[in-house]
Amino acid sequence: MESSPLVQFYRKAKAVCILRGYGSEIDTVESRHFDGASPEEFLHQYVWVVLNAGMKNQVAQGIFQRFFDSKCDLQVIRHRGKRSAIRCALREYEKWYTAMLSADSKPAYLETLPWIGPVTKYHLARNLGLDVAKPDRHLTRLADHFGFRDVQEMCQNVSLSTGDRVGVVDVVLWRASNLGMKPIHEKEVA
């Protein structure tokens, strides 16, 4: 059975990600399940997502590491808005975690938190183990390119074809885009 150009691109992207040393990133997303999240993991992921918002992943990674290495010294976070949101999280994360557990829609609840918006709610939800995709600019471009209504539909399509979780599809396609991989246009394949 022949696979779609999207599934072919995904398989190639996954192989490239693994070859370039990002296999553990894929494994981490694969192994995360929402039932395994704890209040501390919630805080950890919240800080990660806030620091990544609007910032290159590689830059956010350094700030994140310094923040936790310094035992949560807020002064390592120079952005006032992000620092304020994380200060609030350090006080409220257990309450937020409990409220999220009882929310009908976890992503909708997450969007009510400081510095979490309509895109980052999916980033946080995925990092907490919910099987969703983050509709960032990279994945939105891919969904448009392959003719999908939205990122969730695209990632679910790949998930059904490959057996990989939606969150894994998300991280593979995002990382491949971050590494500069672009899909081949249909005309070039023929």
MARBA-3410 file (N, C-alpha, C, O; in Angstrom, 1 decimal):
190
0.8,-1.2,0.0,0.0,0.0,0.0,0.9,1.2,0.0,1.8,1.4,0.8 ~ 0.6,2.1,-0.9,1.4,3.4,-1.1,0.9,4.4,-0.1,-0.3,4.6,0.1 ~ 1.8,5.1,0.6,1.5,6.1,1.6,1.4,7.5,0.9,2.0,7.7,-0.1 ~ 0.7,8.3,1.6,0.5,9.7,1.1,1.9,10.5,1.1,2.8,10.1,1.8 ~ 2.0,11.6,0.3,3.2,12.4,0.4,3.5,12.9,1.8,4.6,13.0,2.2
2.4,13.2,2.6,2.6,13.6,3.9,3.2,12.5,4.8,4.2,12.8,5.5 ~ 2.7,11.3,4.7,3.2,10.2,5.5,4.7,9.9,5.1,5.5,9.6,5.9 ~ 5.0,10.0,3.8,6.3,9.8,3.3,7.3,10.9,3.9,8.4,10.5,4.3 ~ 6.8,12.1,3.9,7.6,13.2,4.5,7.8,12.9,6.0,8.9,13.1,6.5 ~ 6.8,12.5,6.6,6.9,12.3,8.1,7.9,11.2,8.4,8.7,11.3,9.2
7.8,10.1,7.6,8.8,9.0,7.9,10.2,9.4,7.6,11.1,9.1,8.4 ~ 10.4,10.2,6.6,11.7,10.7,6.3,12.2,11.7,7.4,13.3,11.6,7.9 ~ 11.2,12.6,7.8,11.5,13.5,8.9,11.9,12.8,10.2,12.8,13.2,10.9 ~ 11.2,11.8,10.5,11.5,11.0,11.8,12.9,10.4,11.7,13.6,10.4,12.7 ~ 13.2,9.8,10.5,14.5,9.2,10.4,15.6,10.3,10.5,16.6,10.0,11.2
15.4,11.4,9.9,16.4,12.5,10.0,16.5,13.0,11.5,17.6,13.2,11.9 ~ 15.4,13.2,12.1,15.5,13.6,13.5,16.3,12.6,14.4,17.1,13.0,15.2 ~ 16.0,11.4,14.2,16.7,10.3,15.0,18.2,10.4,14.6,19.1,10.3,15.5 ~ 18.5,10.4,13.3,19.9,10.5,12.9,20.6,11.7,13.4,21.8,11.6,13.7 ~ 19.9,12.8,13.6,20.6,14.1,14.0,20.6,14.2,15.6,21.0,15.2,16.1
20.2,13.1,16.3,20.3,13.1,17.7,19.1,13.5,18.5,19.2,13.7,19.7 ~ 17.9,13.5,17.9,16.7,13.9,18.6,15.8,12.7,18.9,14.6,12.9,19.2 ~ 16.3,11.5,18.9,15.5,10.4,19.2,15.0,10.4,20.6,13.9,10.0,20.9 ~ 15.8,10.9,21.6,15.3,11.0,22.9,14.2,12.0,23.1,13.3,11.8,23.9 ~ 14.2,13.0,22.3,13.0,14.0,22.3,11.8,13.3,21.9,10.7,13.5,22.5
11.9,12.5,20.8,10.7,11.7,20.3,10.3,10.7,21.4,9.1,10.6,21.7 ~ 11.2,10.0,22.0,10.9,9.0,23.0,10.2,9.7,24.2,9.3,9.1,24.8 ~ 10.7,10.9,24.6,10.1,11.6,25.8,8.6,11.9,25.5,7.8,11.6,26.4 ~ 8.3,12.4,24.3,6.9,12.7,24.0,6.1,11.4,23.9,4.9,11.3,24.4 ~ 6.7,10.3,23.4,6.0,9.0,23.3,5.6,8.5,24.6,4.6,7.9,24.8
6.5,8.7,25.6,6.3,8.1,26.9,5.5,8.9,27.9,5.1,8.4,28.9 ~ 5.2,10.1,27.5,4.4,11.0,28.4,2.9,10.7,28.2,2.4,10.6,27.1 ~ 2.3,10.4,29.3,0.8,10.2,29.3,0.2,11.1,30.4,0.8,11.2,31.5 ~ -0.9,11.6,30.1,-1.5,12.6,31.1,-1.6,12.0,32.5,-1.5,12.8,33.4 ~ -2.0,10.8,32.6,-2.2,10.2,33.9,-0.9,10.2,34.7,-1.0,9.9,36.0
0.2,10.4,34.1,1.5,10.3,34.8,1.9,11.7,35.3,3.0,11.8,36.0 ~ 1.2,12.8,34.9,1.6,14.1,35.3,1.4,14.4,36.8,0.4,13.8,37.4 ~ 2.2,15.1,37.4,2.1,15.5,38.8,2.1,17.0,38.9,2.4,17.7,37.9 ~ 1.8,17.6,40.0,1.9,19.1,40.1,3.3,19.6,39.8,3.4,20.7,39.2 ~ 4.3,18.9,40.2,5.7,19.4,39.9,6.0,19.3,38.4,6.6,20.2,37.9
5.5,18.2,37.8,5.7,18.1,36.3,4.9,19.2,35.6,5.4,19.8,34.6 ~ 3.7,19.5,36.1,2.9,20.6,35.6,3.7,21.9,35.7,3.8,22.6,34.7 ~ 4.3,22.2,36.8,5.1,23.5,37.0,6.2,23.5,36.0,6.5,24.4,35.3 ~ 7.0,22.4,35.9,8.1,22.2,35.1,7.7,22.5,33.6,8.4,23.3,32.9 ~ 6.6,21.9,33.1,6.2,22.1,31.7,5.6,23.5,31.5,5.8,24.1,30.4
5.0,24.0,32.5,4.4,25.4,32.4,5.6,26.4,32.2,5.6,27.2,31.3 ~ 6.6,26.3,33.0,7.8,27.1,32.9,8.4,27.0,31.5,8.8,28.0,30.8 ~ 8.6,25.7,31.0,9.2,25.5,29.7,8.4,26.2,28.6,9.0,26.8,27.8 ~ 7.1,26.0,28.6,6.2,26.6,27.6,6.3,28.1,27.6,6.4,28.7,26.6 ~ 6.2,28.7,28.8,6.2,30.1,28.9,7.6,30.7,28.4,7.6,31.6,27.6
8.7,30.0,28.8,10.0,30.5,28.3,10.1,30.3,26.8,10.8,31.1,26.1 ~ 9.5,29.3,26.2,9.6,29.1,24.8,8.7,30.0,23.9,9.0,30.2,22.7 ~ 7.7,30.6,24.5,6.8,31.4,23.8,7.5,32.6,23.0,8.1,33.4,23.7 ~ 7.4,32.5,21.7,8.0,33.6,20.9,9.5,33.6,20.9,10.1,34.6,20.5 ~ 10.2,32.6,21.3,11.6,32.5,21.4,12.1,31.3,20.7,11.5,30.2,20.7
13.3,31.4,20.2,14.0,30.2,19.6,14.1,29.1,20.7,14.6,29.4,21.8 ~ 13.8,27.9,20.3,13.9,26.8,21.3,15.3,26.7,21.9,15.4,26.5,23.1 ~ 16.3,26.9,21.1,17.7,26.8,21.7,18.0,27.8,22.7,18.7,27.6,23.7 ~ 17.5,29.1,22.6,17.7,30.1,23.5,16.9,29.8,24.8,17.4,30.0,25.9 ~ 15.6,29.4,24.6,14.8,29.1,25.8,15.4,28.0,26.6,15.2,28.0,27.8
16.0,27.0,25.9,16.6,25.9,26.6,17.6,26.4,27.7,17.7,25.8,28.8 ~ 18.5,27.3,27.3,19.5,27.8,28.2,18.9,28.5,29.4,19.4,28.3,30.5 ~ 17.9,29.4,29.1,17.3,30.1,30.2,16.6,29.1,31.2,16.7,29.2,32.4 ~ 15.9,28.1,30.6,15.2,27.1,31.4,16.2,26.4,32.3,15.9,26.2,33.5 ~ 17.3,26.0,31.7,18.3,25.2,32.5,18.9,26.1,33.7,19.0,25.6,34.8
19.2,27.4,33.3,19.7,28.3,34.4,18.7,28.5,35.5,19.0,28.6,36.7 ~ 17.4,28.6,35.1,16.3,28.8,36.1,16.3,27.7,37.1,16.2,27.9,38.3 ~ 16.2,26.5,36.6,16.1,25.3,37.5,17.4,25.0,38.2,17.4,24.6,39.4 ~ 18.5,25.2,37.5,19.8,25.1,38.2,20.0,26.0,39.4,20.7,25.7,40.3 ~ 19.4,27.2,39.2,19.5,28.2,40.3,18.5,28.1,41.4,18.3,29.0,42.2
17.8,27.0,41.3,16.7,26.7,42.3,15.6,27.8,42.2,15.1,28.3,43.2 ~ 15.2,28.1,40.9,14.1,28.9,40.6,14.3,30.4,40.9,13.5,31.1,41.4 ~ 15.6,30.9,40.6,15.9,32.3,40.8,15.3,33.0,39.6,15.7,32.9,38.4 ~ 14.2,33.8,39.9,13.5,34.5,38.8,14.3,35.6,38.1,14.0,36.0,37.0 ~ 15.5,36.0,38.6,16.3,37.0,38.0,17.0,36.5,36.7,17.5,37.3,35.9
17.0,35.1,36.5,17.6,34.6,35.3,16.7,34.8,34.1,17.1,34.7,33.0 ~ 15.4,35.2,34.4,14.4,35.4,33.3,14.3,36.9,33.2,13.8,37.6,34.0 ~ 14.8,37.4,32.1,14.9,38.9,31.8,13.6,39.5,31.3,13.3,40.6,31.6 ~ 12.8,38.7,30.7,11.5,39.2,30.2,10.5,39.4,31.3,10.2,38.4,32.0 ~ 10.1,40.6,31.5,9.3,41.0,32.7,7.9,40.2,32.7,7.5,39.7,33.8
7.3,40.1,31.6,6.0,39.4,31.5,6.1,37.9,31.8,5.3,37.4,32.6 ~ 7.1,37.3,31.3,7.3,35.9,31.5,7.8,35.7,33.0,7.3,34.7,33.6 ~ 8.6,36.5,33.5,9.0,36.4,34.9,7.8,36.6,35.8,7.7,35.8,36.8 ~ 6.9,37.5,35.5,5.8,37.7,36.4,4.8,36.5,36.3,4.3,36.0,37.3 ~ 4.7,35.9,35.1,3.8,34.7,35.0,4.4,33.5,35.7,3.7,32.8,36.4
5.7,33.4,35.7,6.4,32.2,36.4,6.4,32.5,37.9,6.2,31.5,38.7 ~ 6.5,33.7,38.3,6.4,34.0,39.7,5.0,33.6,40.3,4.9,33.0,41.3 ~ 4.0,33.9,39.5,2.6,33.5,39.9,2.5,32.0,39.9,1.9,31.5,40.8 ~ 3.1,31.3,38.9,3.0,29.9,38.9,3.7,29.2,40.1,3.2,28.2,40.6 ~ 4.8,29.8,40.5,5.5,29.2,41.7,4.6,29.3,42.9,4.7,28.4,43.8
3.7,30.2,43.0,2.7,30.3,44.1,1.5,29.5,43.9,1.0,28.9,44.8 ~ 1.0,29.4,42.7,-0.3,28.8,42.4,-0.3,27.5,41.7,-1.4,27.0,41.4 ~ 0.8,26.9,41.3,0.8,25.8,40.4,0.0,24.6,40.9,-0.7,23.9,40.2 ~ 0.0,24.3,42.2,-0.8,23.2,42.8,-2.3,23.4,42.6,-3.0,22.5,42.3 ~ -2.7,24.7,42.8,-4.1,25.0,42.6,-4.5,24.9,41.1,-5.5,24.4,40.8
-3.6,25.4,40.2,-3.9,25.3,38.8,-3.9,23.8,38.4,-4.8,23.5,37.6 ~ -3.0,23.0,38.9,-3.0,21.6,38.5,-4.3,20.9,38.9,-4.9,20.2,38.1 ~ -4.8,21.2,40.1,-6.0,20.6,40.6,-7.2,21.1,39.7,-8.1,20.3,39.4 ~ -7.3,22.3,39.4,-8.3,22.9,38.6,-8.3,22.2,37.2,-9.3,21.9,36.6 ~ -7.1,22.0,36.6,-7.0,21.4,35.3,-7.5,20.0,35.3,-8.2,19.6,34.4
-7.2,19.3,36.4,-7.7,17.9,36.5,-9.2,17.8,36.3,-9.7,16.8,35.8 ~ -9.9,18.7,36.9,-11.4,18.7,36.8,-12.0,19.4,35.6,-13.2,19.4,35.5 ~ -11.2,20.0,34.8,-11.7,20.8,33.7,-12.2,19.8,32.6,-11.6,18.8,32.3 ~ -13.3,20.2,32.0,-13.9,19.4,30.9,-12.9,19.4,29.7,-12.7,18.3,29.1 ~ -12.4,20.5,29.4,-11.4,20.7,28.3,-10.1,21.2,28.9,-10.0,22.3,29.3
-9.1,20.3,29.0,-7.8,20.6,29.6,-7.2,21.8,28.8,-6.7,22.8,29.4 ~ -7.1,21.7,27.4,-6.5,22.8,26.7,-7.2,24.2,26.9,-6.6,25.2,27.0 ~ -8.5,24.1,27.0,-9.3,25.4,27.2,-8.9,25.9,28.6,-8.8,27.2,28.8 ~ -8.8,25.1,29.6,-8.5,25.6,30.9,-7.0,26.1,30.9,-6.8,27.2,31.5 ~ -6.1,25.4,30.3,-4.7,25.9,30.2,-4.6,27.3,29.6,-3.8,28.1,30.1
-5.5,27.7,28.7,-5.5,29.0,28.1,-5.8,30.1,29.1,-5.6,31.3,28.8 ~ -6.4,29.7,30.2,-6.8,30.8,31.2,-5.6,31.2,32.1,-5.6,32.1,32.8 ~ -4.5,30.4,32.0,-3.3,30.7,32.8,-2.5,31.8,32.2,-2.5,32.1,31.0 ~ -1.7,32.6,33.0,-0.9,33.7,32.6,0.1,33.2,31.5,0.8,32.1,31.7 ~ 0.2,33.9,30.4,1.2,33.7,29.4,0.9,32.5,28.5,1.7,32.1,27.7
-0.3,31.9,28.7,-0.7,30.7,27.8,-1.8,31.2,26.9,-2.8,31.7,27.4 ~ -1.6,31.0,25.6,-2.6,31.5,24.7,-3.1,30.4,23.8,-3.0,29.2,24.2 ~ -3.8,30.8,22.7,-4.5,29.8,21.9,-3.5,28.8,21.2,-4.0,27.7,20.8 ~ -2.3,29.1,21.0,-1.3,28.1,20.5,-0.6,27.4,21.6,-0.4,26.2,21.6 ~ -0.1,28.2,22.6,0.7,27.6,23.6,-0.1,26.7,24.5,0.5,25.8,25.2
-1.4,26.8,24.6,-2.2,25.8,25.4,-2.0,24.4,24.8,-2.0,23.5,25.6 ~ -1.8,24.3,23.5,-1.6,23.0,23.0,-0.2,22.5,23.2,0.1,21.3,23.4 ~ 0.8,23.4,23.2,2.2,23.0,23.6,2.2,22.5,25.0,2.8,21.4,25.2 ~ 1.6,23.2,25.9,1.6,22.7,27.3,0.8,21.4,27.5,1.2,20.5,28.2 ~ -0.4,21.3,26.8,-1.2,20.1,26.9,-0.4,18.9,26.4,-0.4,17.8,27.0
0.3,19.1,25.2,1.1,18.0,24.7,2.2,17.6,25.6,2.5,16.4,25.8 ~ 2.9,18.6,26.2,4.0,18.3,27.1,3.5,17.6,28.4,4.3,17.0,29.1 ~ 2.3,17.8,28.7,1.7,17.1,29.9,1.2,15.7,29.6,0.7,15.0,30.5 ~ 1.2,15.3,28.3,0.9,14.0,27.9,-0.5,13.9,27.2,-0.9,12.8,26.9 ~ -1.2,15.0,27.0,-2.4,14.9,26.2,-2.0,14.7,24.8,-1.0,15.3,24.3
-2.8,14.0,24.0,-2.4,13.7,22.6,-3.0,14.7,21.7,-4.0,14.5,21.0 ~ -2.3,15.9,21.6,-2.7,17.0,20.8,-1.4,17.5,20.1,-0.3,17.2,20.5 ~ -1.7,18.4,19.1,-0.6,19.0,18.4,-0.6,20.5,18.5,-1.7,21.1,18.6 ~ 0.6,21.1,18.6,0.7,22.6,18.7,0.6,23.2,17.4,1.5,23.0,16.5 ~ -0.4,24.0,17.1,-0.5,24.7,15.8,0.4,25.9,15.6,-0.1,27.0,15.4
1.7,25.6,15.7,2.7,26.7,15.5,2.9,27.0,14.0,2.2,26.4,13.2 ~ 3.7,28.0,13.7,3.9,28.4,12.3,4.4,27.3,11.5,4.0,27.2,10.3 ~ 5.3,26.5,12.0,5.9,25.4,11.2,4.8,24.4,10.8,4.7,24.0,9.6 ~ 4.0,23.9,11.8,3.0,22.9,11.5,1.9,23.5,10.7,1.3,22.8,9.9 ~ 1.5,24.7,10.9,0.5,25.4,10.2,0.9,25.4,8.7,0.0,25.2,7.8
2.1,25.8,8.4,2.6,25.8,7.0,2.5,24.4,6.4,2.1,24.2,5.2 ~ 2.9,23.4,7.1,2.8,22.0,6.6,1.4,21.6,6.4,1.0,21.0,5.3 ~ 0.5,21.9,7.3,-1.0,21.6,7.1,-1.5,22.2,5.8,-2.2,21.6,5.1 ~ -1.1,23.5,5.6,-1.6,24.2,4.4,-1.0,23.5,3.2,-1.7,23.3,2.2 ~ 0.3,23.2,3.2,1.0,22.6,2.1,0.3,21.3,1.7,0.2,21.0,0.5
0.0,20.5,2.7,-0.6,19.2,2.4,-2.1,19.2,2.3,-2.7,18.1,2.1 ~ -2.7,20.4,2.4,-4.2,20.5,2.1,-5.1,20.1,3.3,-6.2,19.7,3.1 ~ -4.6,20.3,4.5,-5.4,19.9,5.7,-6.1,21.2,6.2,-5.5,22.3,6.1 ~ -7.2,21.0,6.8,-8.0,22.1,7.4,-7.2,22.7,8.6,-7.2,23.9,8.7 ~ -6.5,21.9,9.4,-5.7,22.4,10.5,-4.7,21.4,10.9,-4.6,20.3,10.4
-3.9,21.8,11.9,-2.8,21.0,12.3,-3.2,19.7,13.0,-2.7,18.7,12.9 ~ -4.3,19.8,13.8,-4.8,18.6,14.5,-5.2,17.6,13.5,-4.9,16.4,13.7 ~ -5.9,18.0,12.5,-6.4,17.0,11.5,-5.2,16.4,10.8,-5.1,15.2,10.5 ~ -4.2,17.2,10.4,-3.0,16.7,9.8,-2.3,15.6,10.6,-1.9,14.6,10.2 ~ -2.0,16.0,11.9,-1.3,15.1,12.8,-2.1,13.9,13.1,-1.5,12.8,13.2
-3.4,14.0,13.2,-4.2,12.8,13.4,-4.2,11.8,12.2,-4.2,10.6,12.4 ~ -4.1,12.4,11.0,-4.0,11.6,9.8,-2.7,10.8,9.8,-2.8,9.6,9.5 ~ -1.6,11.5,10.1,-0.3,10.8,10.2,-0.4,9.7,11.3,0.1,8.6,11.1 ~ -0.9,10.1,12.4,-1.0,9.1,13.5,-1.8,7.9,13.2,-1.3,6.8,13.5 ~ -2.9,8.0,12.5,-3.7,6.9,12.0,-2.9,6.0,11.0,-3.0,4.8,11.0
-2.1,6.7,10.2,-1.4,5.9,9.2,-0.1,5.2,9.7,0.3,4.2,9.2 ~ 0.5,5.8,10.8,1.7,5.2,11.3,1.7,4.5,12.6,2.5,3.7,13.0 ~ 0.6,4.8,13.4,0.5,4.3,14.7,1.2,5.1,15.8,1.2,4.8,16.9 ~ 1.9,6.2,15.3,2.6,7.1,16.3,1.5,8.0,16.9,0.6,8.4,16.3 ~ 1.8,8.4,18.2,0.8,9.3,18.8,0.9,10.6,18.1,1.8,11.0,17.5
-0.2,11.4,18.3,-0.4,12.7,17.7,0.8,13.6,18.2,1.4,14.4,17.4 ~ 1.1,13.5,19.5,2.1,14.3,20.1,3.5,14.0,19.5,4.3,14.9,19.3 ~ 3.7,12.8,19.1,5.0,12.4,18.5,5.0,12.9,17.1,6.1,13.5,16.6 ~ 3.9,12.8,16.3,3.9,13.4,15.0,4.2,14.9,15.1,5.0,15.4,14.3 ~ 3.6,15.6,16.0,3.8,17.0,16.2,5.3,17.3,16.4,5.9,18.1,15.7
5.9,16.6,17.4,7.3,16.9,17.7,8.3,16.6,16.5,9.3,17.3,16.3 ~ 8.0,15.5,15.8,8.8,15.1,14.7,8.7,16.2,13.6,9.7,16.6,13.0 ~ 7.5,16.5,13.2,7.3,17.5,12.1,7.9,18.9,12.6,8.4,19.6,11.7 ~ 7.7,19.3,13.8,8.2,20.5,14.3,9.8,20.5,14.3,10.4,21.4,13.7 ~ 10.4,19.5,14.8,11.8,19.4,14.9,12.4,19.4,13.4,13.4,20.0,13.2
11.8,18.6,12.6,12.3,18.6,11.2,12.2,20.0,10.5,13.1,20.3,9.8 ~ 11.1,20.7,10.8,11.0,22.1,10.3,12.1,22.9,10.9,12.7,23.8,10.2 ~ 12.3,22.8,12.2,13.3,23.5,12.9,14.7,23.3,12.4,15.6,24.1,12.4 ~ 14.9,22.1,11.9,16.2,21.7,11.3,16.3,22.1,9.8,17.3,21.9,9.2 ~ 15.2,22.7,9.3,15.2,23.2,7.9,14.7,22.2,6.8,14.8,22.5,5.6
14.1,21.1,7.2,13.5,20.2,6.2,12.3,20.8,5.7,11.5,21.4,6.4 ~ 12.1,20.6,4.4,10.9,21.1,3.7,10.4,20.0,2.8,11.1,19.2,2.3 ~ 9.0,19.9,2.7,8.5,18.8,1.9,8.7,19.1,0.4,8.9,20.2,0.0 ~ 8.8,18.0,-0.3,9.0,18.1,-1.8,7.7,18.4,-2.4,6.7,17.8,-2.0 ~ 7.6,19.3,-3.3,6.4,19.6,-4.0,6.0,18.4,-4.9,6.8,17.7,-5.4
4.7,18.2,-5.0,4.1,17.1,-5.8,4.7,17.0,-7.1,5.1,15.9,-7.6 ~ 4.9,18.1,-7.8,5.4,18.1,-9.2,6.9,17.5,-9.2,7.3,16.9,-10.2 ~ 7.6,17.8,-8.1,9.0,17.3,-8.1,9.1,15.8,-7.9,10.1,15.2,-8.3 ~ 8.0,15.2,-7.4,8.0,13.7,-7.1,7.8,12.9,-8.4,8.4,11.9,-8.6 ~ 7.0,13.5,-9.3,6.7,12.8,-10.5,7.8,12.5,-11.5,7.6,11.9,-12.6
END
